[in-house]
């Protein structure tokens, strides 16, 4: 059991028994599958658990808050000794760009989840600090990696993780983004307000902190990442690509510049390669996307194309408005492109602070939905007419010719 740092933090436990680990797997099922509709981790519907072969390996460490009977949060750490990183993870995280990686102690944080009713409280902070304490004090780690859905990137950055030159990571649930944390870099942790910002000096010497910062800070560089998160560059890109062209109507039409600026103030841009699945039907997500460039297709469960989307088109707007947040369709990049990612929370905040601006955005989104619905109805009617014509057409028979 990890000691509390101060009274308001939750007690964090390390799972050491099969009963504790199975309780974690059941907790994952309620969050990953029942709430979010995720496939990652291979949900077992008979046992109502989510687990994989890595869970029971010696390299895995499981942390949780709450009790075995009533879990409130959990996290898995995978800790690899020097030279023991599996090739799958080595390649997935593009670890070859880190000098002396084979001599480093490397970890991966994953399966982080908090009970929905407790998000925003002390559980995430408690688990994060306990994980850092284990990695720094007990494991004596150098680097920690993780990946998450694009909409969670801002949260991971606040925990001290940094975007870097890591390709988007494909999973059964769509694309994910890789991040890295230089565990000894106290300056980076303090810069982003990480909850472990004051802990690095406790476990790492000044010499190591300065050495690691000099070696790895240039590599853990967000300018080389497939995401653009700097608000100034995001705005410049949106302004030049969507607001200064009039190729076709878009959700930004007639919106004052001040409203658009406000709308994208917490957004970011993702570069995606051809074939990348951006969103997947049935998943619980709150992000909405606007295409800056490229071609994207909407497809159904049979992998049949339903619609083709191009510059200025939004997608994900149905889940954006639905109470469940579940995706109604999947979207895949036909060719390389970029999308602006917007979170649902921004609209809620806008409705409170600037209701007139929020009303204009909602009107434009409603118009997009109405246009798409009208097009779908028209296409269905044309399809039905064609089927009726085919049904009424005479069938060709055998024509007998007379010979004489």
HUZIZI-V590887 format. One record per residue. N is the residue number from 0. RES is the residue in three letters. SS is DSSP state (a for helix, b for strand, c for the rest). BURIAL is 1 if it has 9 or more other ideal C-beta (glycine too) atoms within 8 Angstrom, else 0. Layout:
# HUZIZI-V590887
n=N res=RES ss=SS burial=BURIAL
n=N res=RES ss=SS burial=BURIAL
This chain:
# HUZIZI-V590887
n=0 res=UNK ss=c burial=0
n=1 res=UNK ss=b burial=1
n=2 res=UNK ss=c burial=0
n=3 res=UNK ss=c burial=0
n=4 res=UNK ss=c burial=0
n=5 res=UNK ss=c burial=0
n=6 res=UNK ss=c burial=0
n=7 res=UNK ss=c burial=0
n=8 res=UNK ss=c burial=1
n=9 res=UNK ss=c burial=1
n=10 res=UNK ss=c burial=1
n=11 res=UNK ss=b burial=1
n=12 res=UNK ss=b burial=1
n=13 res=UNK ss=b burial=1
n=14 res=UNK ss=c burial=1
n=15 res=UNK ss=c burial=0
n=16 res=UNK ss=c burial=0
n=17 res=UNK ss=a burial=0
n=18 res=UNK ss=a burial=0
n=19 res=UNK ss=a burial=1
n=20 res=UNK ss=a burial=1
n=21 res=UNK ss=a burial=1
n=22 res=UNK ss=a burial=1
n=23 res=UNK ss=a burial=1
n=24 res=UNK ss=a burial=1
n=25 res=UNK ss=a burial=1
n=26 res=UNK ss=a burial=1
n=27 res=UNK ss=a burial=1
n=28 res=UNK ss=a burial=1
n=29 res=UNK ss=a burial=1
n=30 res=UNK ss=a burial=1
n=31 res=UNK ss=a burial=1
n=32 res=UNK ss=a burial=1
n=33 res=UNK ss=a burial=0
n=34 res=UNK ss=a burial=1
n=35 res=UNK ss=c burial=1
n=36 res=UNK ss=c burial=0
n=37 res=UNK ss=c burial=1
n=38 res=UNK ss=c burial=0
n=39 res=UNK ss=c burial=0
n=40 res=UNK ss=c burial=1
n=41 res=UNK ss=c burial=0
n=42 res=UNK ss=b burial=1
n=43 res=UNK ss=b burial=1
n=44 res=UNK ss=c burial=0
n=45 res=UNK ss=c burial=0
n=46 res=UNK ss=c burial=0
n=47 res=UNK ss=c burial=0
n=48 res=UNK ss=b burial=1
n=49 res=UNK ss=b burial=1
n=50 res=UNK ss=c burial=1
n=51 res=UNK ss=c burial=0
n=52 res=UNK ss=a burial=0
n=53 res=UNK ss=a burial=1
n=54 res=UNK ss=a burial=1
n=55 res=UNK ss=a burial=0
n=56 res=UNK ss=c burial=0
n=57 res=UNK ss=c burial=0
n=58 res=UNK ss=c burial=0
n=59 res=UNK ss=b burial=1
n=60 res=UNK ss=b burial=1
n=61 res=UNK ss=b burial=1
n=62 res=UNK ss=b burial=1
n=63 res=UNK ss=b burial=1
n=64 res=UNK ss=b burial=1
n=65 res=UNK ss=b burial=1
n=66 res=UNK ss=b burial=0
n=67 res=UNK ss=c burial=0
n=68 res=UNK ss=c burial=0
n=69 res=UNK ss=b burial=0
n=70 res=UNK ss=b burial=1
n=71 res=UNK ss=b burial=1
n=72 res=UNK ss=b burial=1
n=73 res=UNK ss=b burial=1
n=74 res=UNK ss=b burial=1
n=75 res=UNK ss=b burial=1
n=76 res=UNK ss=b burial=1
n=77 res=UNK ss=b burial=1
n=78 res=UNK ss=b burial=1
n=79 res=UNK ss=b burial=1
n=80 res=UNK ss=c burial=0
n=81 res=UNK ss=c burial=0
n=82 res=UNK ss=c burial=0
n=83 res=UNK ss=c burial=0
n=84 res=UNK ss=c burial=1
n=85 res=UNK ss=c burial=0
n=86 res=UNK ss=a burial=0
n=87 res=UNK ss=a burial=0
n=88 res=UNK ss=a burial=1
n=89 res=UNK ss=a burial=1
n=90 res=UNK ss=a burial=0
n=91 res=UNK ss=a burial=1
n=92 res=UNK ss=c burial=1
n=93 res=UNK ss=c burial=1
n=94 res=UNK ss=a burial=1
n=95 res=UNK ss=a burial=0
n=96 res=UNK ss=a burial=0
n=97 res=UNK ss=c burial=1
n=98 res=UNK ss=c burial=0
n=99 res=UNK ss=c burial=0
n=100 res=UNK ss=a burial=1
n=101 res=UNK ss=a burial=0
n=102 res=UNK ss=a burial=0
n=103 res=UNK ss=c burial=1
n=104 res=UNK ss=c burial=1
n=105 res=UNK ss=b burial=1
n=106 res=UNK ss=b burial=1
n=107 res=UNK ss=b burial=1
n=108 res=UNK ss=b burial=1
n=109 res=UNK ss=b burial=1
n=110 res=UNK ss=b burial=0
n=111 res=UNK ss=b burial=1
n=112 res=UNK ss=b burial=1
n=113 res=UNK ss=b burial=1
n=114 res=UNK ss=c burial=1
n=115 res=UNK ss=a burial=0
n=116 res=UNK ss=a burial=0
n=117 res=UNK ss=a burial=1
n=118 res=UNK ss=c burial=1
n=119 res=UNK ss=c burial=0
n=120 res=UNK ss=c burial=0
n=121 res=UNK ss=a burial=0
n=122 res=UNK ss=a burial=1
n=123 res=UNK ss=a burial=1
n=124 res=UNK ss=a burial=1
n=125 res=UNK ss=a burial=1
n=126 res=UNK ss=a burial=1
n=127 res=UNK ss=a burial=1
n=128 res=UNK ss=a burial=1
n=129 res=UNK ss=a burial=1
n=130 res=UNK ss=a burial=1
n=131 res=UNK ss=a burial=1
n=132 res=UNK ss=a burial=1
n=133 res=UNK ss=a burial=1
n=134 res=UNK ss=a burial=1
n=135 res=UNK ss=a burial=1
n=136 res=UNK ss=a burial=0
n=137 res=UNK ss=a burial=0
n=138 res=UNK ss=c burial=1
n=139 res=UNK ss=c burial=0
n=140 res=UNK ss=c burial=1
n=141 res=UNK ss=c burial=1
n=142 res=UNK ss=b burial=1
n=143 res=UNK ss=b burial=1
n=144 res=UNK ss=b burial=1
n=145 res=UNK ss=b burial=1
n=146 res=UNK ss=b burial=1
n=147 res=UNK ss=b burial=1
n=148 res=UNK ss=c burial=1
n=149 res=UNK ss=a burial=1
n=150 res=UNK ss=a burial=1
n=151 res=UNK ss=a burial=0
n=152 res=UNK ss=a burial=1
n=153 res=UNK ss=a burial=1
n=154 res=UNK ss=a burial=0
n=155 res=UNK ss=a burial=1
n=156 res=UNK ss=a burial=1
n=157 res=UNK ss=a burial=1
n=158 res=UNK ss=c burial=1
n=159 res=UNK ss=c burial=1
n=160 res=UNK ss=c burial=1
n=161 res=UNK ss=b burial=1
n=162 res=UNK ss=b burial=1
n=163 res=UNK ss=c burial=1
n=164 res=UNK ss=c burial=0
n=165 res=UNK ss=c burial=1
n=166 res=UNK ss=c burial=0
n=167 res=UNK ss=c burial=1
n=168 res=UNK ss=b burial=1
n=169 res=UNK ss=b burial=0
n=170 res=UNK ss=b burial=1
n=171 res=UNK ss=c burial=0
n=172 res=UNK ss=c burial=1
n=173 res=UNK ss=b burial=1
n=174 res=UNK ss=b burial=1
n=175 res=UNK ss=b burial=1
n=176 res=UNK ss=b burial=1
n=177 res=UNK ss=b burial=1
n=178 res=UNK ss=b burial=1
n=179 res=UNK ss=b burial=1
n=180 res=UNK ss=b burial=1
n=181 res=UNK ss=b burial=1
n=182 res=UNK ss=c burial=1
n=183 res=UNK ss=c burial=1
n=184 res=UNK ss=c burial=1
n=185 res=UNK ss=a burial=1
n=186 res=UNK ss=a burial=0
n=187 res=UNK ss=a burial=1
n=188 res=UNK ss=a burial=1
n=189 res=UNK ss=a burial=1
n=190 res=UNK ss=a burial=0
n=191 res=UNK ss=c burial=1
n=192 res=UNK ss=c burial=0
n=193 res=UNK ss=c burial=1
n=194 res=UNK ss=c burial=0
n=195 res=UNK ss=c burial=1
n=196 res=UNK ss=c burial=1
n=197 res=UNK ss=c burial=0
n=198 res=UNK ss=c burial=1
n=199 res=UNK ss=a burial=1
n=200 res=UNK ss=a burial=1
n=201 res=UNK ss=a burial=0
n=202 res=UNK ss=a burial=1
n=203 res=UNK ss=c burial=1
n=204 res=UNK ss=c burial=0
n=205 res=UNK ss=a burial=0
n=206 res=UNK ss=a burial=0
n=207 res=UNK ss=a burial=1
n=208 res=UNK ss=a burial=1
n=209 res=UNK ss=a burial=0
n=210 res=UNK ss=a burial=0
n=211 res=UNK ss=a burial=1
n=212 res=UNK ss=a burial=1
n=213 res=UNK ss=a burial=0
n=214 res=UNK ss=a burial=1
n=215 res=UNK ss=a burial=1
n=216 res=UNK ss=c burial=1
n=217 res=UNK ss=c burial=0
n=218 res=UNK ss=c burial=1
n=219 res=UNK ss=c burial=1
n=220 res=UNK ss=c burial=1
n=221 res=UNK ss=a burial=1
n=222 res=UNK ss=a burial=0
n=223 res=UNK ss=a burial=0
n=224 res=UNK ss=c burial=1
n=225 res=UNK ss=c burial=1
n=226 res=UNK ss=b burial=1
n=227 res=UNK ss=b burial=1
n=228 res=UNK ss=c burial=1
n=229 res=UNK ss=c burial=0
n=230 res=UNK ss=a burial=0
n=231 res=UNK ss=a burial=0
n=232 res=UNK ss=a burial=0
n=233 res=UNK ss=a burial=1
n=234 res=UNK ss=a burial=1
n=235 res=UNK ss=a burial=0
n=236 res=UNK ss=a burial=1
n=237 res=UNK ss=a burial=1
n=238 res=UNK ss=a burial=1
n=239 res=UNK ss=a burial=0
n=240 res=UNK ss=a burial=1
n=241 res=UNK ss=a burial=1
n=242 res=UNK ss=a burial=1
n=243 res=UNK ss=c burial=0
n=244 res=UNK ss=c burial=0
n=245 res=UNK ss=c burial=0
n=246 res=UNK ss=c burial=0
n=247 res=UNK ss=c burial=0
n=248 res=UNK ss=c burial=0
n=249 res=UNK ss=c burial=1
n=250 res=UNK ss=c burial=1
n=251 res=UNK ss=c burial=1
n=252 res=UNK ss=c burial=0
n=253 res=UNK ss=c burial=0
n=254 res=UNK ss=c burial=1
n=255 res=UNK ss=c burial=0
n=256 res=UNK ss=a burial=0
n=257 res=UNK ss=a burial=0
n=258 res=UNK ss=a burial=1
n=259 res=UNK ss=a burial=1
n=260 res=UNK ss=a burial=1
n=261 res=UNK ss=a burial=1
n=262 res=UNK ss=a burial=1
n=263 res=UNK ss=c burial=1
n=264 res=UNK ss=c burial=0
n=265 res=UNK ss=c burial=0
n=266 res=UNK ss=c burial=1
n=267 res=UNK ss=b burial=1
n=268 res=UNK ss=b burial=1
n=269 res=UNK ss=b burial=1
n=270 res=UNK ss=b burial=1
n=271 res=UNK ss=b burial=1
n=272 res=UNK ss=c burial=1
n=273 res=UNK ss=c burial=0
n=274 res=UNK ss=c burial=0
n=275 res=UNK ss=c burial=1
n=276 res=UNK ss=b burial=1
n=277 res=UNK ss=b burial=1
n=278 res=UNK ss=b burial=1
n=279 res=UNK ss=c burial=1
n=280 res=UNK ss=c burial=1
n=281 res=UNK ss=c burial=0
n=282 res=UNK ss=c burial=1
n=283 res=UNK ss=b burial=1
n=284 res=UNK ss=c burial=1
n=285 res=UNK ss=c burial=1
n=286 res=UNK ss=b burial=1
n=287 res=UNK ss=b burial=1
n=288 res=UNK ss=b burial=1
n=289 res=UNK ss=b burial=1
n=290 res=UNK ss=b burial=1
n=291 res=UNK ss=b burial=1
n=292 res=UNK ss=b burial=0
n=293 res=UNK ss=c burial=1
n=294 res=UNK ss=c burial=1
n=295 res=UNK ss=b burial=1
n=296 res=UNK ss=b burial=1
n=297 res=UNK ss=b burial=1
n=298 res=UNK ss=b burial=1
n=299 res=UNK ss=c burial=1
n=300 res=UNK ss=c burial=0
n=301 res=UNK ss=c burial=0
n=302 res=UNK ss=c burial=0
n=303 res=UNK ss=c burial=0
n=304 res=UNK ss=b burial=0
n=305 res=UNK ss=b burial=0
n=306 res=UNK ss=b burial=0
n=307 res=UNK ss=b burial=1
n=308 res=UNK ss=b burial=1
n=309 res=UNK ss=c burial=1
n=310 res=UNK ss=c burial=1
n=311 res=UNK ss=c burial=1
n=312 res=UNK ss=c burial=1
n=313 res=UNK ss=b burial=1
n=314 res=UNK ss=b burial=1
n=315 res=UNK ss=c burial=1
n=316 res=UNK ss=a burial=1
n=317 res=UNK ss=a burial=1
n=318 res=UNK ss=a burial=1
n=319 res=UNK ss=a burial=1
n=320 res=UNK ss=a burial=0
n=321 res=UNK ss=c burial=1
n=322 res=UNK ss=c burial=0
n=323 res=UNK ss=c burial=0
n=324 res=UNK ss=c burial=1
n=325 res=UNK ss=b burial=1
n=326 res=UNK ss=c burial=1
n=327 res=UNK ss=c burial=0
n=328 res=UNK ss=c burial=1
n=329 res=UNK ss=b burial=1
n=330 res=UNK ss=b burial=1
n=331 res=UNK ss=b burial=1
n=332 res=UNK ss=b burial=1
n=333 res=UNK ss=c burial=1
n=334 res=UNK ss=c burial=0
n=335 res=UNK ss=c burial=0
n=336 res=UNK ss=b burial=1
n=337 res=UNK ss=b burial=1
n=338 res=UNK ss=b burial=1
n=339 res=UNK ss=b burial=1
n=340 res=UNK ss=b burial=1
n=341 res=UNK ss=b burial=1
n=342 res=UNK ss=b burial=1
n=343 res=UNK ss=a burial=1
n=344 res=UNK ss=a burial=0
n=345 res=UNK ss=a burial=1
n=346 res=UNK ss=a burial=1
n=347 res=UNK ss=a burial=0
n=348 res=UNK ss=a burial=0
n=349 res=UNK ss=a burial=1
n=350 res=UNK ss=a burial=0
n=351 res=UNK ss=a burial=0
n=352 res=UNK ss=a burial=0
n=353 res=UNK ss=c burial=0
n=354 res=UNK ss=a burial=0
n=355 res=UNK ss=a burial=0
n=356 res=UNK ss=a burial=1
n=357 res=UNK ss=a burial=1
n=358 res=UNK ss=a burial=0
n=359 res=UNK ss=a burial=1
n=360 res=UNK ss=a burial=1
n=361 res=UNK ss=a burial=1
n=362 res=UNK ss=a burial=0
n=363 res=UNK ss=a burial=1
n=364 res=UNK ss=a burial=1
n=365 res=UNK ss=a burial=0
n=366 res=UNK ss=a burial=1
n=367 res=UNK ss=a burial=1
n=368 res=UNK ss=a burial=1
n=369 res=UNK ss=a burial=0
n=370 res=UNK ss=a burial=0
n=371 res=UNK ss=a burial=1
n=372 res=UNK ss=a burial=0
n=373 res=UNK ss=a burial=0
n=374 res=UNK ss=a burial=0
n=375 res=UNK ss=a burial=0
n=376 res=UNK ss=a burial=0
n=377 res=UNK ss=a burial=0
n=378 res=UNK ss=a burial=0
n=379 res=UNK ss=a burial=0
n=380 res=UNK ss=a burial=0
n=381 res=UNK ss=a burial=0
n=382 res=UNK ss=a burial=0
n=383 res=UNK ss=a burial=0
n=384 res=UNK ss=a burial=0
n=385 res=UNK ss=a burial=0
n=386 res=UNK ss=a burial=0
n=387 res=UNK ss=a burial=0
n=388 res=UNK ss=a burial=0
n=389 res=UNK ss=a burial=0
n=390 res=UNK ss=a burial=0
n=391 res=UNK ss=a burial=0
n=392 res=UNK ss=c burial=0
n=393 res=UNK ss=c burial=0
n=394 res=UNK ss=c burial=0
n=395 res=UNK ss=c burial=0
n=396 res=UNK ss=c burial=0
n=397 res=UNK ss=c burial=0
n=398 res=UNK ss=c burial=0
n=399 res=UNK ss=c burial=0
n=400 res=UNK ss=c burial=0
n=401 res=UNK ss=c burial=0
n=402 res=UNK ss=c burial=0
n=403 res=UNK ss=c burial=0
